């Protein structure tokens, strides 16, 4: 059994929450175009779903349920990355940098959830 510090090291609830929170702050900085409004809605949904499904995975009733929820987490992180890449960030360099950072975070989350799936096979 892992000790408490080892469990905290891999506690993704705060990390996925922060990802969703940062996405919401980022969306407020975007130029208001029809495409951005629609894509941002999708991004907000998928980014929040990463953490919500991780919470559900931690409450899973079976290993099969846990794996399904983790697969959804990975899928939603991948979808978030897709929407982030589609957004028009305008000419402000800090907005572009934040998008790049969020794309990186979504990619890292995808890899983490993929690793969890591999380890639970």
C-alpha positions in Angstrom: 0.0 0.0 0.0 1.3 3.5 -0.9 1.9 6.0 1.9 -0.2 9.2 2.1 2.5 11.4 0.5 2.7 9.0 -2.5 -1.1 9.2 -2.8 -1.1 13.0 -2.8 1.6 13.1 -5.4 -0.8 11.5 -7.9 -4.0 13.3 -6.7 -5.3 14.7 -9.9 -8.4 16.4 -8.5 -6.7 19.7 -7.7 -4.8 19.6 -11.0 -7.9 18.9 -13.2 -9.9 21.6 -11.2 -7.1 24.1 -11.9 -7.1 23.2 -15.6 -10.9 23.9 -15.8 -10.5 27.1 -13.9 -7.7 28.4 -16.1 -9.7 27.5 -19.2 -12.6 29.6 -17.9 -10.3 32.6 -17.3 -8.6 32.1 -20.7 -11.9 32.2 -22.5 -12.7 35.6 -21.1 -9.5 37.0 -22.9 -10.5 35.8 -26.4 -11.8 38.0 -29.2 -15.6 37.8 -29.4 -16.1 36.1 -32.8 -19.0 33.7 -33.6 -16.5 30.8 -34.0 -14.7 31.6 -30.7 -18.0 31.8 -28.8 -19.1 28.3 -30.1 -15.7 26.7 -29.7 -15.2 28.2 -26.2 -18.5 26.6 -25.1 -17.3 23.2 -26.2 -13.9 23.9 -24.5 -15.5 24.9 -21.2 -17.6 21.7 -21.2 -14.8 19.3 -22.1 -12.3 20.9 -19.7 -14.7 20.7 -16.8 -15.6 17.1 -17.7 -12.0 16.0 -17.2 -12.1 16.7 -13.5 -15.7 15.7 -13.0 -15.1 12.3 -14.5 -11.9 11.9 -12.5 -14.0 12.4 -9.3 -16.4 9.8 -10.6 -13.5 7.4 -11.3 -12.4 7.7 -7.7 -15.9 6.8 -6.6 -16.2 3.9 -9.0 -18.0 0.8 -7.9 -15.8 -1.6 -9.9 -12.5 -1.8 -11.8 -14.4 -1.8 -15.0 -16.3 1.4 -14.0 -13.0 3.0 -12.9 -11.3 2.3 -16.3 -14.3 3.6 -18.2 -14.2 6.9 -16.3 -10.5 7.2 -16.8 -11.0 6.6 -20.5 -13.5 9.5 -20.5 -11.0 11.7 -18.7 -8.4 11.0 -21.4 -11.0 11.6 -24.2 -12.1 14.9 -22.6 -8.5 16.1 -22.2 -7.9 15.3 -25.9 -11.1 17.1 -26.9 -10.1 20.1 -24.8 -6.8 20.2 -26.7 -8.7 20.2 -30.0 -10.9 23.1 -29.0 -7.9 25.1 -27.7 -6.1 24.7 -31.0 -9.1 25.9 -33.0 -9.6 29.1 -31.1 -8.5 32.5 -32.6 -6.4 34.1 -29.9 -6.0 37.4 -31.7 -2.7 39.3 -31.6 -2.1 39.5 -27.8 1.1 37.4 -27.1 0.1 36.6 -23.5 -3.2 35.1 -24.7 -1.3 32.9 -27.2 1.2 31.9 -24.5 -1.7 30.9 -22.1 -3.3 28.8 -24.9 0.0 27.1 -25.5 0.3 26.3 -21.8 -3.2 25.0 -21.7 -2.5 22.8 -24.7 0.5 21.5 -22.9 -1.5 20.8 -19.8 -4.2 18.9 -21.7 -1.5 16.8 -23.4 0.1 16.0 -20.1 -3.3 15.0 -18.6 -4.0 12.8 -21.6 -0.7 11.0 -21.0 -1.3 10.7 -17.3 -4.7 9.1 -17.8 -3.3 6.9 -20.5 -0.6 5.7 -18.0 -3.3 5.0 -15.4 -5.2 2.9 -17.9 -2.0 0.9 -18.8 -1.3 0.3 -15.1 -4.8 -0.9 -14.4 -4.9 -3.6 -17.1 
